[in-house]
Amino acid sequence: MKTYNLIMGYFWIAVAVISLIVVSYNGFTQGFDKWAGYYIFTAVAIGMFVMKKWMMARMAKHEAYLNEQQNKSKS
């Protein structure tokens, strides 16, 4: 599961970078009045990346807590 979470984190940051580049290029070549609204995809991808990192850290803390509780019950 950790490998999946790591891959998905890189996926969302890659989507954010690629969408930023594509939208900026099209904005410069075709006009920002037409392409400015598409920056929302970059913002959503960055939001997903941040959410993924936050949830991964939260899950790691919870796993540590569960392991600690399990070790206490064995002792």
MMTF fields as JSON, N, C-alpha, C and O atoms, coordinates in Angstrom:
{
  "mmtfVersion": "1.0.0",
  "mmtfProducer": "UNKNOWN",
  "numBonds": 299,
  "numAtoms": 300,
  "numGroups": 75,
  "numChains": 1,
  "numModels": 1,
  "chainsPerModel": [1],
  "groupsPerChain": [75],
  "chainIdList": ["A"],
  "bondAtomList": [4, 2, 8, 6, 12, 10, 16, 14, 20, 18, 24, 22, 28, 26, 32, 30, 36, 34, 40, 38, 44, 42, 48, 46, 52, 50, 56, 54, 60, 58, 64, 62, 68, 66, 72, 70, 76, 74, 80, 78, 84, 82, 88, 86, 92, 90, 96, 94, 100, 98, 104, 102, 108, 106, 112, 110, 116, 114, 120, 118, 124, 122, 128, 126, 132, 130, 136, 134, 140, 138, 144, 142, 148, 146, 152, 150, 156, 154, 160, 158, 164, 162, 168, 166, 172, 170, 176, 174, 180, 178, 184, 182, 188, 186, 192, 190, 196, 194, 200, 198, 204, 202, 208, 206, 212, 210, 216, 214, 220, 218, 224, 222, 228, 226, 232, 230, 236, 234, 240, 238, 244, 242, 248, 246, 252, 250, 256, 254, 260, 258, 264, 262, 268, 266, 272, 270, 276, 274, 280, 278, 284, 282, 288, 286, 292, 290, 296, 294],
  "bondOrderList": [1, 1, 1, 1, 1, 1, 1, 1, 1, 1, 1, 1, 1, 1, 1, 1, 1, 1, 1, 1, 1, 1, 1, 1, 1, 1, 1, 1, 1, 1, 1, 1, 1, 1, 1, 1, 1, 1, 1, 1, 1, 1, 1, 1, 1, 1, 1, 1, 1, 1, 1, 1, 1, 1, 1, 1, 1, 1, 1, 1, 1, 1, 1, 1, 1, 1, 1, 1, 1, 1, 1, 1, 1, 1],
  "groupList": [{"groupName": "MET", "atomNameList": ["N", "CA", "C", "O"], "elementList": ["N", "C", "C", "O"], "formalChargeList": [0, 0, 0, 0], "bondAtomList": [1, 0, 2, 1, 3, 2], "bondOrderList": [1, 1, 2], "singleLetterCode": "M", "chemCompType": "L-PEPTIDE LINKING"}, {"groupName": "LYS", "atomNameList": ["N", "CA", "C", "O"], "elementList": ["N", "C", "C", "O"], "formalChargeList": [0, 0, 0, 0], "bondAtomList": [1, 0, 2, 1, 3, 2], "bondOrderList": [1, 1, 2], "singleLetterCode": "K", "chemCompType": "L-PEPTIDE LINKING"}, {"groupName": "THR", "atomNameList": ["N", "CA", "C", "O"], "elementList": ["N", "C", "C", "O"], "formalChargeList": [0, 0, 0, 0], "bondAtomList": [1, 0, 2, 1, 3, 2], "bondOrderList": [1, 1, 2], "singleLetterCode": "T", "chemCompType": "L-PEPTIDE LINKING"}, {"groupName": "TYR", "atomNameList": ["N", "CA", "C", "O"], "elementList": ["N", "C", "C", "O"], "formalChargeList": [0, 0, 0, 0], "bondAtomList": [1, 0, 2, 1, 3, 2], "bondOrderList": [1, 1, 2], "singleLetterCode": "Y", "chemCompType": "L-PEPTIDE LINKING"}, {"groupName": "ASN", "atomNameList": ["N", "CA", "C", "O"], "elementList": ["N", "C", "C", "O"], "formalChargeList": [0, 0, 0, 0], "bondAtomList": [1, 0, 2, 1, 3, 2], "bondOrderList": [1, 1, 2], "singleLetterCode": "N", "chemCompType": "L-PEPTIDE LINKING"}, {"groupName": "LEU", "atomNameList": ["N", "CA", "C", "O"], "elementList": ["N", "C", "C", "O"], "formalChargeList": [0, 0, 0, 0], "bondAtomList": [1, 0, 2, 1, 3, 2], "bondOrderList": [1, 1, 2], "singleLetterCode": "L", "chemCompType": "L-PEPTIDE LINKING"}, {"groupName": "ILE", "atomNameList": ["N", "CA", "C", "O"], "elementList": ["N", "C", "C", "O"], "formalChargeList": [0, 0, 0, 0], "bondAtomList": [1, 0, 2, 1, 3, 2], "bondOrderList": [1, 1, 2], "singleLetterCode": "I", "chemCompType": "L-PEPTIDE LINKING"}, {"groupName": "GLY", "atomNameList": ["N", "CA", "C", "O"], "elementList": ["N", "C", "C", "O"], "formalChargeList": [0, 0, 0, 0], "bondAtomList": [1, 0, 2, 1, 3, 2], "bondOrderList": [1, 1, 2], "singleLetterCode": "G", "chemCompType": "PEPTIDE LINKING"}, {"groupName": "PHE", "atomNameList": ["N", "CA", "C", "O"], "elementList": ["N", "C", "C", "O"], "formalChargeList": [0, 0, 0, 0], "bondAtomList": [1, 0, 2, 1, 3, 2], "bondOrderList": [1, 1, 2], "singleLetterCode": "F", "chemCompType": "L-PEPTIDE LINKING"}, {"groupName": "TRP", "atomNameList": ["N", "CA", "C", "O"], "elementList": ["N", "C", "C", "O"], "formalChargeList": [0, 0, 0, 0], "bondAtomList": [1, 0, 2, 1, 3, 2], "bondOrderList": [1, 1, 2], "singleLetterCode": "W", "chemCompType": "L-PEPTIDE LINKING"}, {"groupName": "ALA", "atomNameList": ["N", "CA", "C", "O"], "elementList": ["N", "C", "C", "O"], "formalChargeList": [0, 0, 0, 0], "bondAtomList": [1, 0, 2, 1, 3, 2], "bondOrderList": [1, 1, 2], "singleLetterCode": "A", "chemCompType": "L-PEPTIDE LINKING"}, {"groupName": "VAL", "atomNameList": ["N", "CA", "C", "O"], "elementList": ["N", "C", "C", "O"], "formalChargeList": [0, 0, 0, 0], "bondAtomList": [1, 0, 2, 1, 3, 2], "bondOrderList": [1, 1, 2], "singleLetterCode": "V", "chemCompType": "L-PEPTIDE LINKING"}, {"groupName": "SER", "atomNameList": ["N", "CA", "C", "O"], "elementList": ["N", "C", "C", "O"], "formalChargeList": [0, 0, 0, 0], "bondAtomList": [1, 0, 2, 1, 3, 2], "bondOrderList": [1, 1, 2], "singleLetterCode": "S", "chemCompType": "L-PEPTIDE LINKING"}, {"groupName": "GLN", "atomNameList": ["N", "CA", "C", "O"], "elementList": ["N", "C", "C", "O"], "formalChargeList": [0, 0, 0, 0], "bondAtomList": [1, 0, 2, 1, 3, 2], "bondOrderList": [1, 1, 2], "singleLetterCode": "Q", "chemCompType": "L-PEPTIDE LINKING"}, {"groupName": "ASP", "atomNameList": ["N", "CA", "C", "O"], "elementList": ["N", "C", "C", "O"], "formalChargeList": [0, 0, 0, 0], "bondAtomList": [1, 0, 2, 1, 3, 2], "bondOrderList": [1, 1, 2], "singleLetterCode": "D", "chemCompType": "L-PEPTIDE LINKING"}, {"groupName": "ARG", "atomNameList": ["N", "CA", "C", "O"], "elementList": ["N", "C", "C", "O"], "formalChargeList": [0, 0, 0, 0], "bondAtomList": [1, 0, 2, 1, 3, 2], "bondOrderList": [1, 1, 2], "singleLetterCode": "R", "chemCompType": "L-PEPTIDE LINKING"}, {"groupName": "HIS", "atomNameList": ["N", "CA", "C", "O"], "elementList": ["N", "C", "C", "O"], "formalChargeList": [0, 0, 0, 0], "bondAtomList": [1, 0, 2, 1, 3, 2], "bondOrderList": [1, 1, 2], "singleLetterCode": "H", "chemCompType": "L-PEPTIDE LINKING"}, {"groupName": "GLU", "atomNameList": ["N", "CA", "C", "O"], "elementList": ["N", "C", "C", "O"], "formalChargeList": [0, 0, 0, 0], "bondAtomList": [1, 0, 2, 1, 3, 2], "bondOrderList": [1, 1, 2], "singleLetterCode": "E", "chemCompType": "L-PEPTIDE LINKING"}],
  "groupTypeList": [0, 1, 2, 3, 4, 5, 6, 0, 7, 3, 8, 9, 6, 10, 11, 10, 11, 6, 12, 5, 6, 11, 11, 12, 3, 4, 7, 8, 2, 13, 7, 8, 14, 1, 9, 10, 7, 3, 3, 6, 8, 2, 10, 11, 10, 6, 7, 0, 8, 11, 0, 1, 1, 9, 0, 0, 10, 15, 0, 10, 1, 16, 17, 10, 3, 5, 4, 17, 13, 13, 4, 1, 12, 1, 12],
  "groupIdList": [1, 2, 3, 4, 5, 6, 7, 8, 9, 10, 11, 12, 13, 14, 15, 16, 17, 18, 19, 20, 21, 22, 23, 24, 25, 26, 27, 28, 29, 30, 31, 32, 33, 34, 35, 36, 37, 38, 39, 40, 41, 42, 43, 44, 45, 46, 47, 48, 49, 50, 51, 52, 53, 54, 55, 56, 57, 58, 59, 60, 61, 62, 63, 64, 65, 66, 67, 68, 69, 70, 71, 72, 73, 74, 75],
  "secStructList": [7, 2, 2, 2, 2, 2, 2, 2, 2, 2, 2, 2, 2, 2, 2, 2, 2, 2, 2, 2, 2, 2, 2, 2, 2, 2, 2, 2, 2, 2, 7, 2, 2, 2, 2, 4, 4, 4, 2, 2, 2, 2, 2, 2, 2, 2, 2, 2, 2, 2, 2, 2, 2, 2, 2, 2, 2, 2, 2, 2, 2, 2, 2, 2, 2, 2, 2, 2, 2, 2, 2, 2, 2, 2, 7],
  "xCoordList": [0.823, 0.0, 0.868, 0.495, 2.022, 2.898, 3.435, 3.598, 3.706, 4.193, 3.117, 3.407, 1.881, 0.766, 0.62, 0.468, 0.666, 0.538, 1.674, 1.455, 2.866, 4.01, 3.844, 4.085, 3.433, 3.221, 2.123, 2.265, 1.037, -0.069, 0.33, -0.15, 1.188, 1.686, 2.46, 2.265, 3.348, 4.094, 3.178, 3.407, 2.149, 1.189, 0.521, 0.445, 0.036, -0.679, 0.241, -0.181, 1.483, 2.399, 2.755, 2.939, 2.858, 3.133, 1.955, 2.148, 0.737, -0.453, -0.49, -0.828, -0.149, -0.151, 0.869, 0.56, 2.069, 3.118, 2.751, 2.885, 2.289, 1.936, 0.77, 0.792, -0.246, -1.381, -0.983, -1.49, -0.087, 0.396, 1.13, 0.93, 1.968, 2.726, 1.795, 1.911, 0.873, -0.025, -0.934, -1.101, -1.515, -2.429, -1.671, -2.171, -0.481, 0.302, 0.707, 0.615, 1.151, 1.53, 0.333, 0.431, -0.783, -1.976, -2.465, -2.999, -2.29, -2.673, -1.833, -2.358, -0.529, 0.337, 0.082, 0.147, -0.206, -0.371, -1.776, -1.937, -2.798, -4.174, -4.919, -6.034, -4.318, -4.947, -5.454, -6.086, -5.168, -5.556, -7.043, -7.578, -7.725, -9.165, -9.866, -10.929, -9.277, -9.837, -9.364, -10.112, -8.153, -7.533, -7.386, -6.971, -7.7, -7.478, -8.272, -7.794, -9.438, -10.265, -9.699, -10.066, -8.823, -8.256, -7.166, -6.691, -6.77, -5.82, -6.436, -5.722, -7.751, -8.409, -7.926, -7.861, -7.585, -7.081, -5.732, -5.452, -4.916, -3.641, -3.891, -3.247, -4.816, -5.122, -5.697, -5.357, -6.554, -7.131, -6.039, -6.018, -5.139, -4.062, -3.132, -2.698, -2.824, -1.998, -2.734, -2.137, -4.033, -4.84, -4.859, -4.784, -4.958, -4.934, -3.579, -3.511, -2.504, -1.16, -1.02, -0.509, -1.469, -1.378, -2.244, -1.827, -3.45, -4.342, -3.726, -3.82, -3.103, -2.468, -1.335, -1.215, -0.499, 0.6, 0.074, 0.613, -0.977, -1.556, -2.137, -1.94, -2.853, -3.459, -2.395, -2.563, -1.306, -0.226, 0.415, 0.703, 0.635, 1.212, 0.245, 0.666, -1.028, -2.043, -2.113, -2.223, -2.048, -2.092, -0.861, -0.979, 0.308, 1.524, 1.424, 1.839, 0.881, 0.71, -0.272, -0.067, -1.334, -2.331, -1.752, -2.019, -0.972, -0.329, 0.631, 0.699, 1.371, 2.28, 1.496, 1.915, 0.38, -0.462, -1.001, -0.985, -1.476, -1.997, -0.909, -1.153, 0.279, 1.393, 1.749, 2.055, 1.708, 2.0, 0.95, 1.287, -0.306, -1.387, -1.254, -1.487, -0.885, -0.714, 0.458, 0.369, 1.543, 2.688, 2.365, 2.864, 1.533, 1.126, 0.259, 0.371, -0.61, -1.499, -0.753, -1.189, 0.343, 1.151, 1.967, 2.28, 2.307, 3.154, 2.383, 2.96],
  "yCoordList": [-1.194, 0.0, 1.26, 2.279, 1.179, 2.345, 2.68, 3.85, 1.642, 1.871, 2.556, 3.483, 2.096, 2.712, 4.182, 5.037, 4.477, 5.858, 6.73, 7.883, 6.191, 6.942, 7.218, 8.333, 6.202, 6.372, 7.392, 8.237, 7.319, 8.266, 9.691, 10.647, 9.843, 11.181, 11.771, 12.931, 10.96, 11.42, 11.65, 12.559, 10.828, 11.002, 12.365, 13.077, 12.739, 14.011, 15.208, 16.21, 15.124, 16.238, 16.317, 17.417, 15.178, 15.176, 15.753, 16.516, 15.395, 15.957, 17.467, 18.199, 17.937, 19.381, 20.099, 21.138, 19.558, 20.202, 20.183, 21.194, 19.035, 18.933, 19.846, 20.511, 19.889, 20.763, 22.233, 23.045, 22.586, 23.965, 24.347, 25.436, 23.459, 23.733, 23.841, 24.777, 22.891, 22.88, 24.102, 24.756, 24.408, 25.551, 26.858, 27.756, 26.977, 28.204, 28.362, 29.459, 27.285, 27.344, 27.751, 28.644, 27.088, 27.428, 28.839, 29.52, 29.276, 30.64, 31.667, 32.683, 31.418, 32.347, 32.322, 33.36, 31.152, 31.05, 31.393, 31.974, 31.049, 31.247, 32.312, 32.688, 32.795, 33.842, 33.328, 32.274, 34.089, 33.664, 33.805, 33.162, 34.631, 34.747, 33.417, 33.147, 32.604, 31.297, 30.198, 29.252, 30.293, 29.202, 29.445, 28.532, 30.611, 30.915, 29.999, 29.658, 29.607, 28.744, 27.349, 26.665, 26.923, 25.581, 25.462, 24.36, 26.574, 26.499, 25.795, 25.405, 25.632, 24.91, 23.465, 22.881, 22.882, 21.508, 21.412, 20.431, 22.426, 22.464, 22.594, 21.919, 23.45, 23.642, 22.366, 22.023, 21.671, 20.424, 19.362, 18.645, 19.257, 18.27, 18.571, 17.652, 19.835, 20.208, 19.905, 19.422, 20.19, 19.857, 18.367, 17.957, 17.555, 16.111, 15.636, 14.727, 16.247, 15.903, 16.217, 15.401, 17.389, 17.793, 16.881, 16.466, 16.571, 15.689, 14.293, 13.682, 13.798, 12.481, 12.47, 11.521, 13.51, 13.584, 13.649, 12.994, 14.437, 14.585, 13.259, 12.872, 12.568, 11.293, 10.22, 9.371, 10.246, 9.282, 9.484, 8.515, 10.731, 11.028, 10.622, 10.09, 10.868, 10.504, 8.987, 8.477, 8.272, 6.818, 6.255, 5.293, 6.839, 6.377, 6.574, 5.701, 7.704, 7.946, 6.942, 6.45, 6.649, 5.707, 4.293, 3.576, 3.889, 2.573, 2.471, 1.435, 3.546, 3.553, 3.442, 2.734, 4.123, 4.047, 2.633, 2.11, 2.015, 0.653, -0.335, -1.229, -0.178, -1.048, -0.87, -1.839, 0.37, 0.646, 0.001, -0.584, 0.102, -0.511, -2.027, -2.668, -2.6, -4.047, -4.51, -5.547, -3.752, -4.109, -3.997, -4.785, -3.022, -2.873, -4.047, -4.523, -4.501, -5.588, -6.913, -7.79, -7.079, -8.295, -8.333, -9.402, -7.146, -7.083, -7.272, -7.244],
  "zCoordList": [0.0, 0.0, 0.0, -0.58, 0.653, 0.699, -0.693, -1.042, -1.477, -2.84, -3.679, -4.436, -3.541, -4.259, -3.88, -4.753, -2.593, -2.138, -2.665, -3.037, -2.695, -3.218, -4.711, -5.174, -5.452, -6.893, -7.164, -8.047, -6.418, -6.63, -6.251, -6.861, -5.267, -4.937, -6.102, -6.466, -6.688, -7.858, -9.058, -9.856, -9.181, -10.274, -10.192, -11.194, -9.013, -8.882, -9.096, -9.674, -8.644, -8.877, -10.356, -10.878, -11.046, -12.481, -13.254, -14.2, -12.86, -13.516, -13.329, -14.26, -12.141, -11.875, -12.759, -13.341, -12.86, -13.659, -15.142, -15.833, -15.626, -17.048, -17.39, -18.425, -16.537, -16.83, -16.761, -17.535, -15.851, -15.78, -17.062, -17.6, -17.54, -18.765, -19.968, -20.76, -20.111, -21.27, -21.266, -22.296, -20.13, -20.062, -20.272, -20.948, -19.707, -19.909, -21.373, -21.924, -22.002, -23.414, -24.272, -25.114, -24.046, -24.832, -24.51, -25.385, -23.287, -22.932, -23.663, -24.119, -23.783, -24.5, -26.005, -26.664, -26.546, -27.997, -28.465, -29.539, -27.686, -28.132, -27.344, -27.706, -26.285, -25.488, -24.157, -24.078, -23.11, -21.774, -21.524, -20.621, -22.302, -22.108, -22.377, -21.819, -23.219, -23.562, -22.597, -22.353, -22.045, -21.303, -19.81, -19.097, -19.309, -17.889, -16.962, -15.88, -17.356, -16.519, -16.32, -15.365, -17.195, -17.101, -16.033, -15.759, -15.432, -14.323, -13.119, -12.195, -13.125, -12.041, -11.98, -10.899, -13.133, -13.133, -12.42, -11.731, -12.589, -11.871, -10.372, -9.569, -10.003, -8.582, -7.964, -6.832, -8.687, -8.169, -8.008, -7.008, -8.979, -8.888, -7.714, -7.019, -7.488, -6.336, -5.038, -4.076, -5.017, -3.845, -3.561, -2.403, -4.597, -4.427, -3.914, -3.088, -4.399, -3.922, -2.438, -1.672, -2.037, -0.628, 0.238, 1.319, -0.238, 0.506, 0.653, 1.717, -0.403, -0.363, 0.655, 1.429, 0.668, 1.631, 3.06, 3.952, 3.28, 4.601, 5.087, 6.239, 4.204, 4.586, 4.821, 5.697, 4.053, 4.273, 5.646, 6.348, 6.024, 7.337, 8.447, 9.474, 8.245, 9.225, 9.384, 10.499, 8.262, 8.314, 9.032, 9.79, 8.803, 9.464, 10.978, 11.741, 11.416, 12.848, 13.455, 14.564, 12.715, 13.22, 13.306, 14.271, 12.319, 12.361, 13.544, 14.205, 13.809, 14.958, 16.258, 17.174, 16.348, 17.542, 17.737, 18.851, 16.66, 16.761, 17.172, 17.983, 16.619, 17.011, 18.477, 19.172, 18.945, 20.35, 21.246, 22.275, 20.865, 21.66, 21.66, 22.684, 20.532, 20.445, 21.317, 21.974, 21.324, 22.15, 23.643, 24.446, 24.015, 25.411, 25.865, 26.995, 24.956, 25.341, 25.46, 26.206, 24.755, 24.855, 26.138, 26.662, 26.635, 27.85, 29.111, 30.198]
}
